[in-house]
Amino acid sequence: MSSEAGRESLRVVVIGAGMAGMLSAIRLKESGYKNIKVFEKADRVGGTWRENTYPGLTCDVPSHAYTYSFEPNPDWSHIMPPGAEIQSYFEMVSRKYGILPLIEFNQEIVSCAYRDGVWQLATKSGQKTTADIVIAATGVLHVPRYPHIPGIDDFEGALFHTSRWDHQVPLDGMRIGVIGTGSTGVQIVSALCKRASKLLHFQRTPQWIMPIENRPFTEAEKEAFRSDYALLKYMQNEPEYLANVERFTNAIVNPESPEMAEIEATVLHNLEANVTDPALREKLRPNYRAACKRLIFSPDFYHAVQQPAVEVITDKISAIEAKGVRTADGKLHELDVIALATGFHADRFMRPMNIVGRGGIALNDFWADRPKAHLAISMPDFPNFFMLNGPNGPVGNFSLIDIAEQQWHYIDQLLEQIASGKCREVCVKKQALEDFDAARIDAAKKTIFGSGCQSWYLDDNGVPATWPWTQQHFIDEMSEPKFEDYELI
């Protein structure tokens, strides 16, 4: 069978129409695959940028770097892209590249089982389909984490997770509580510090803040981007950004490196120089090393948190009551709105869908100790099932679009083995995954993420779950599969 004939006959299902799912559909279509279906549980594309619409939402990757390599965008409004603009960008890309007819919206996959040499999938609505190949592009941060706070259902005002923001709720002049101090909480405080009559930031753990510039692009700059494609491509791979990514990833891998010392000096100076009140400064001072948690990038958080209406509350929350939040010191903080910036279950990936591989092995059992996959892409006994941004892949303060494109380059070479007729099934060998995971765990414990703090990067065993090597090592691994590591049946 020729590769062309194989690509025309193979049935491919992509799960998810966020950034990575769209990328998959575009690349599959360009490569000549004719039988492509994308299942999306929501009513439009966009993934996390569709789900999150909270005030102040901004990506912490420069705008031009946060684009597909094949579709630069001259019209970003700011150096760091606002969430709504990212969503508009993805919607534009879906139209331009003609993938909307491939997507079945409002169809959530609930089961995916490998039987008789094919994947059998079912949606929550009862629709069933079969596939020779499944691409899981479900994302990482999509299952909200709600805090276990006594009385959380008793609050009489508006209470919602930040990824489920209720835009019908008025904010101007309101008494607002923000629970959570990750990047979401920081961005909301910055956005609402002058709109709320009172803004309480309930802080369990302070964060190191990396200062960034986020000025608007001028109309002259945007016109230059529109008229000079070479300049626009240069902005996508702007040398200073690439150098920062390399410096950052090197620092993560070696906590005693000069690069990490530079990061620590920068965030410490940001705190010392920009928070004038000594008591507030100490409230905001972390007791762990910079970058142990995912670094927070902000141009103005320290300015925002010193506004008259803002107060940082470090007393533990005892309960939520009808009128507000009661802290361990016995004080009731009366509020009109409570926003839960409490993050996501980062270990969910494809779950809660029920995925069953060859021989009846369930994903939940395979991941009983921790989510794992060879190079974040393939698992033994899950043939022709590939992940983008799967477990243990690179996650950090850099563009996940770039990561997904490099992963697709790797996956495409695995798909070619099937399309060309060289094999019917492709999945990583058990020993190859065991060797990879053992090396990854050993390296992960030595990274800055394992230096002694609690973060969503850690698995249930306290081991950092992210890629523990340099950016260049990832690029090298993604350049070409080592086919001796794979079962090709």
N, C-alpha and C positions, 0 to 999 in steps of 0.2 A: 504493500500500500504506500502510495506517495504521501509526503507530508501534507501536500495541498488537499488531497482527498481525505486524509485523516482529520484535518482541521474543519473540513466541510461537514463531516459526519459525526464528529464527537459532540456529545451533549455536555455543556458546561453550565453549572449553576454557581452564581456569585451570591453570597449572603451578605447583604448590607450595601447601601448606596451612599455611604459617606465618602470621604476623601479616597480611601484605598479601594473601595468597591467601584467607584467611578473610574479610577485608574485601571483597574482590572478589565472593566467592560470596554474601555477605550482601546487598550492594548490588544485584547482578544479580537475585537472587531478589525483593528488595523492588520492583525496577523492572518486574517482570513477565516477565523472561526465563524460559522454561520448559525449555529444552534446555541445561542447564549440567552440565559434568563438571569435576571437580577431580582432577588426578593428583598424588599425593604419594608420593615414593620411600620414605618411612619408614612406620611402622605406626600413627602417630597425628599429630594436629595439633601445632603449636607452633614449628616451625622452630628457630631458634637456641636457644630456651629449652627445647626438647626435647633438642637435641644436647648442650648444655652443662649439666653437673650437678656441676661441681667444687666443692670446699669453699670457702665464702665468696662464691659467685656472687651478685652484687647488681647491679641496674641503676643507672646513674648519673643517671637522670632521676627526679624525685620520683614516688612511687607514683601519686598521683591524676592526674598529667599523663600517665602512661603507661597510658592506658586509651582505648578507643574513645569518641568523643564521645557515642555513643548508649547506652553501657553503663558508667556510672561504677560504681566498686566501693567500698562502705563498709568493707570488711573487711580492708584492707591492715594488716599487722602493724607496719610501720615506715615512716618517712618515705621511705626509698629501698627499693624492693620487692625482696625475695629472689627469686632465679631460680625456685625451686620454686613460689612463689606466683603468679608470672607464668604459668608453665606451667598451673597449676590454673585460673587466670583464663581463659586461652584455651580450655581444655577445656570449661569451663562455658559460654562464649560459643558454642562450636560446637554444644553440645546445645540451648541456649536458642533459638538462631536457626534450628535445624533444618537445618543444612547438612551434617551427617554423611552422610545418604543420597546426597549429591552427590559425595562424595569416594571415589575408588578408591585405597586404601592399598597400599603395597608395589608400586607401579607407577611405575617411573622412566622418564620420557621420554628416549629416546636420539636420536630424530630428529624433525624438524619441518620439512616442506618445502612451499612454496607451488606447487601445480600445478593447472592448469585452474580457476583461480579459487577454490580452497579450500586450506586447510592440511591436510596429511596427516601424522598423527603416529603414532609407533610407540614402544612401551615395551620395556624390556629383556627382558621375558617374552614378547614377540612380539605383544602386543595392538595392534591398529590402530584408529584412529578418524579421522574428518574433522571439521573445524571451519570455520565462516565467520569466526570471530574467536578470536584467542589472546591471553590475558593472561598475561604472564610475571611471576610473583611469586616468583622463586626465591631472593631475598635476595642479600646481598653477601658476608657472611662465612660460607661454608659448606664451602669446600674447604680442609682443614687444610694448613698449611705446615710441613713437617718440615725440620729443619736438616740440612745436609750436614756431619756430624761423623764423622770416621774412627772406625770401631769401634762405631758406634751399635747394631749388632746383636749385639755381643759381651757386653753387660751381662747379668749373671746375675740381677740383681734385677728389679723391676717397672719398666717404662718405657712411657709412653704419652703421647699428645698430650692436652692438657687438655680438648679437646672429645670425647675418647673415654675419659673417666675410668673407671678400673676400681675399682668400689666393693667388690670382693672383696679388695682389697689392704689389709691393716691399716696404720694410720698412727700410732697412739699408740705413743710410745717408739721410733719408727723414725728412721733417718737419711735425710733427704729432701733431694733437690736440686731446685730450681726453676730452669729455664733460660728466661729471658725476663722483661722488666721492664715490659710493658704493663699495662693494667688487670687482666688475668687474673692475671699473676704477682704483682702487688701484692695482689690480693684473697686469693690462696692463702697468701701469706706471713702476712697478717693473721690468716687463719683457723687456720693450723697452728703459729704461733709458740710456743704453749704446749703443743701436743700432741706435737711431735717431740722426740726426744732431741737431735737436731742438725738444723738447717735451714739449708742453704746456698742463698743467692740469687745465681745466676750472672748478673752484670750486664754486658752489653756497652755499653749506653748508659743513663745515669741519666735519670730523668724528673722533670719539675716536678709537684708534687702540690698540688692545690687542696683545702683543707680543707672538709669538709661535716659537717653534723650528721646522724646517723641514729639518732635515738632511737625507741623503740617508741611507737606510738599507745596512749593509755590506753583502757580499756574505755569510759570516759565519752565520749571523743572518738568512738570507733567507733559507739556508740549514738546520738550526735548525728548522725553521718553517715547512719545508717540511718533516723532519724526525720525528717530535714529534707532533702528532695531539693534544695532551693535551695542549702543549704550544701554538699551533695555536688557540685553543679554548679559552685559557686564554687571548690571545691578543685581541680577539673579545670583551671580557668583562673585559678588563684591569681595575683593581680597581681604579686607579687614574683618568682615564677617567670617569668612572661611578660616582665617587665622585665629579668631576668637573661639570658634568651634574646636579647632585642633588643640588650642591652649586649654580649653575647658575639659575636653575628654582626657587629655594627658594628666590634668590635675586630679580628675576623679580616680584614675588608675593608680596614681602615685601621690598619696596624701602628703608626703614629705617633699614634694617637688617644688621648685621655684614658682611654677605656675599656680600651685595651690596657695603658696605664701602670698602671691600677688592678689589672688581673689580674697583671701582673708584680710589683707591690709585694706583693700578697697571697701569691703562691706563694713569693716570696723570704723574706718574714717567716715563713711556715710552716716553711721549712727552718731559718732562723737561730734561731728561737725554740724549736724542738722537737727538734733533734738536738744533744745536749750535747757529744758527743765530736768534737773538731775534725777528727780524721782521717776518721771516718765521715762527717762533714758534707761534707767535700771529695769523698769518694767519691760521694756522693749529689747533688752539685751539677752540673747540666747546663751544657754550654758553648754552648747555643743558646737562643734566645728562648722564653719561655713561649708555649704554644699552637702552636708550630711543628709539634710532634707533637700528636696528640690528647691533650688534657689528661686527667690521671688525677685522679679525684675519690676521696678516701679520708678517712674520719674518724680512722683510727688507724694508717696505715702507718708513720709515723715512730716511733710508740710500739712497734709490733710489731718493727721491724727493730733495735730496741735491746734486745730481750729476750736473756737469757743464751744461749739455744740457737741464736740466729740469727747468721749471718755473711754479709756481703756480699763476694762474690768478684769482683774486677774483672780478674784475669788472664785472658787469652784461653784458651778451651778448646782444647787440642791434640787430645784424643781421648777417647772413652769406652772404658773397658776393662771386663773382667769384674767387677771389684770397685767401679768407680766412675768418676769424672771426673778426667782428668789435665789440668792447666793448664800454660801455657807456662813457668811457673817450675819445672817438673819435678815438682811435688807431685801425689800421687794422693789425691783426696778420696774416701774410701770411703763408699758409700751403699747403702741398701736400696731406695730408690724414686727414680726420676727422672721429673719432670713437665715436659713440653715445652710451655711457655707461649709458643710461637713464632708464634702468629697464623695468618692465613689468606691465601690467594691472593685479594686483593681485586679482581682484574681478571677473575674468572671469570664472574660473573653467571650466565647460562643455561648456559654451557659447563661440562662437556665435551659436552653434547648437540650434535648436528650440525643446525644451523639453516640452511636454504637459502631465500632469498627469490625474488622475481620475476626471471625470466630466468636462473635458476641461480646467482645470486650467493650465495656462502657467507658466513655471519657471520664466520668466522675470517679470511676475506680482507678483508671490509669493516672489520674491526677490526684489521687487520695493524699499523697504526701505534699505535693506542690505542682502547679502547672509547669509543664516542661515540653520542649520541642527542640529538635535538632536545628540549630541556627534560627530558632523562632519560626520555622517554616513547616517541618514535616515530623510525623510521629510514626513509630513502628506499628504495624497492624491497622493503620488508617490509610489504606492505599488511595492514591489519586486525590488526596485531601491535603490542601496546602493553605497556609495562613499568611496573611500580611499583618505586620505588627503583632505577631503572636507572642507567647510568653518568652521572656528572657532576651527580647530584642532591645536595641538601643532606644531609650526614652530619656529625654532631658531637655535642656534649653537649646534646642536646635530643631531644624525642620523635619518633621515626620514625613512630609511629602518626599523629601530626598531619600529618607530611609526606605519608604515604600517603593519608590522607583528602583532602587538598587535591589530590593528583594524581588521585585517583579522580573528584573533581568535574570535572576537566578531561577525563579520558578518557571519562566518561559523555556529555559533549557531543559527542565524536567518534563514539561509538557511536550516538548519536541520528541522525546523518547517514545511517548505514547502516539503522537500524531504520525510519526514516521513508521509505526508498526514494529519498532524494535522490541516493544513490550506492551502488555495490557495494563500492568499494575506497577506503580512506582511508590515506594515509601522507604524511609530510612531504616537501616538495620538496627536491631535492639542494641547491639554492642556499640555501634557508632554513637547512638544517643547517650548511652551510659558513660562512654568515654568523654563525650562533649560535656555532659552535665556535671560530671565529677570535676573536670578542669574548670568549668564555669563557676561552680560553687566555691572551689578553692580560691580562685581569683577574686570572686565577688566579696568574700570576707575581708580581703585586703584593701578594697576600695574605700573611698571616703564615705560611701553609703553605709559601710559596716563599722564606722568609727564610734558608734555609741549614741544613737538617738532613735526615736520612733518615727517611722514614716511609711507612706503607702508604697514605698519601694521594697519594703521587707515582706517576705512571705511568712507563713504561719510558724516557721521554724526560726524566724529572725534573720534569715539569709537574704541579702539584697537580690532581688529578682530580675535585675536589669543586666544588660550587656556589660561585662566587667573589663573589657579590653579597649584598645585605642580605636579611634575612628578609622585609621588606616587599616587596621586588622579586619574590621568589618567590611570595608571596601574590597580588600583582597579576597575575603571569604565569599563575597557575593559575585565576584567576577566569573566564577565557573564552579559548578558542583564537582565534588570528588565522587564520581559515580561508583567507586568501590565501596563507598559508605551506604549505598542504596540497594535495596532489593529491586531488581528489574525482571519481573515475571512475565 
